[in-house]
Amino acid sequence: MENCTEIFDVIVVGAGVMGSSTAYQTAKRGKKTLLLEQFDFLHHRGSSHGESRTIRATYTKDFYPKMVLESAKLWEEAEEEAGYKVYFKTSQIDLGSSYDKSLQAIISSCQKNRVPVQVLNHNQVSEEFSGKFQLTEDWIGVVIEHGGVIRPTMAVSMFQMLAMKNGASLRDNMEVVDIKKDPSKDAILVSTRNGQMFWAKKCVVTVGAWMKKLVKEVAGLTLPIQPQEITVYYWKIEQGHEAEFTIESGFPTFSSYGEAHIFGTPSLEFPGLLKILVDGGHPCDPDKRTWSASPDTLSATKEWIQSKFGGLVDSSEPVLTQSCMYSMTPDKDYVIDYLDGEFGKDVVVAGGFSGHGFKMAPIIGRILADLAIDMQAKDVDMKHFNIKRFEGNSEGNHEDFDD
Ligand SMILES: Cc1cc2nc3c(=O)[nH]c(=O)nc-3n(C[C@H](O)[C@H](O)[C@H](O)COP(=O)(O)OP(=O)(O)OC[C@H]3O[C@@H](n4cnc5c(N)ncnc54)[C@H](O)[C@@H]3O)c2cc1C
């Protein structure tokens, strides 16, 4: 196959949700964009496939809610351009003991960001959600209206379609093995395993769980990003109660803080089933996965369902499981920065989304387009995401509670 000798404005490497959203943003700004993916488009071997992701403005760290609110608007703008919906709104409830540090931090970060928040005791939670959640006396519920479900595979496909509609070129089965400066063309040269070469003024690398491997390979830099395998469980709602767990009946997206951080979404993608899982998994090599679940996450989820849903959901065994990957940083904050070194500001990397990136894909795409095209990101304090935060401080922005 002939190599493509044209020089793109931006090459985006990795067509998960972050790369696809970025390609849409750069193409929309009139930049000649190429999106490269190592596997088939919409494959199930990374982090962005599947049927549901939560969007919620409840975060312990107070720089995230503002980003969620901008992202929510950008999801709606993209939906409008595409002509179909991928984002289904409902409320969000965060549950836990009234002393839980995460819940206290969430309440404070909502208040700082002027996100209206209701703090309900166990009886009020039961009333608000018609007896669905059964909490002990010492538990509270923190409720906000900015929750919802995003349909991931549909959303990735939407961004790819919009990128193409705005003039981007998309190529799958193109594993990038090298990224380097090409002084002869005053451009970045991106090479693939099958011998293709592509040039661009700027390159954005969004390769999810492969970030550590690729960045080490091309720049010799070791990013503290650990891939983790995680299992998604679907549980059967008891017969006759299925409709009560839907968005139409006011059922929320939810997170529960305690010994395990559990989260779930209303019944949507598979009628009669609820998605409930533990936020965590086991470390993995993205190219040598076991595709197996961690037994402790299954038992923790069963116990939680038994104690919180009072028999309305069958906790004996999940009826469906799916495997996925997180890319964890030590502080669970993203890494979004220039690669620097010989690349200066010509190569931008974005990864380490630590199991909470999907909802942010539209704003991350906007930020990455800003960084590649305008050399700075508007209205976001990038210090939380810089690579250098781990230098001499392996924990980065770590705080003593979960996100
Ligand atoms: C089970 C599960 C539940 C989650 N729940 C939520 C949630 O409720 N809310 C939320 O906000 N987030 C959630 N997340 C996190 C969210 O899905 C991720 O943060 C997000 O999908 C990361 O996207 P990405 O584009 O960075 O990575 P990926 O989707 O993995 O995309 C990276 C792409 O790069 C490609 N690639 C890798 N190496 C190369 C190479 N050398 N050349 C070319 N291409 C390459 C890969 O094949 C892949 O397609 C969840 C994640 C999982 C797994």
The ligand as an ORCA input file, in Angstrom:
! r2SCAN-3c Opt
* xyz 0 1
  C     -16.663     -1.366     33.332
  C     -16.391      0.091     33.187
  C     -17.295      0.985     33.701
  C     -17.059      2.348     33.582
  N     -17.992      3.206     34.073
  C     -17.826      4.526     33.869
  C     -18.849      5.394     34.259
  O     -19.881      4.973     34.763
  N     -18.667      6.718     34.035
  C     -17.546      7.209     33.438
  O     -17.439      8.428     33.284
  N     -16.555      6.385     33.061
  C     -16.672      5.064     33.245
  N     -15.709      4.203     32.846
  C     -14.440      4.727     32.308
  C     -14.494      5.058     30.839
  O     -15.180      4.070     30.112
  C     -13.061      5.239     30.345
  O     -12.461      6.265     31.133
  C     -12.989      5.618     28.890
  O     -13.734      4.730     28.091
  C     -11.526      5.646     28.430
  O     -11.504      5.871     27.050
  P     -10.149      5.911     26.229
  O     -10.522      6.428     24.883
  O      -9.108      6.627     27.024
  O      -9.646      4.388     26.177
  P     -10.058      3.192     25.165
  O     -11.515      3.127     25.021
  O      -9.370      1.961     25.591
  O      -9.479      3.679     23.793
  C      -8.107      3.597     23.494
  C      -7.998      3.084     22.081
  O      -6.656      3.162     21.658
  C      -6.401      2.030     20.852
  N      -4.961      1.817     20.807
  C      -4.161      1.396     21.804
  N      -2.869      1.336     21.397
  C      -2.872      1.725     20.104
  C      -1.847      1.867     19.129
  N      -0.578      1.595     19.415
  N      -2.186      2.275     17.877
  C      -3.495      2.568     17.567
  N      -4.491      2.437     18.463
  C      -4.195      2.036     19.718
  C      -7.148      0.913     21.572
  O      -7.340     -0.220     20.757
  C      -8.421      1.619     21.964
  O      -9.406      1.490     20.968
  C     -15.896      2.821     32.948
  C     -14.964      1.914     32.425
  C     -15.212      0.554     32.535
  C     -14.214     -0.397     31.975
*
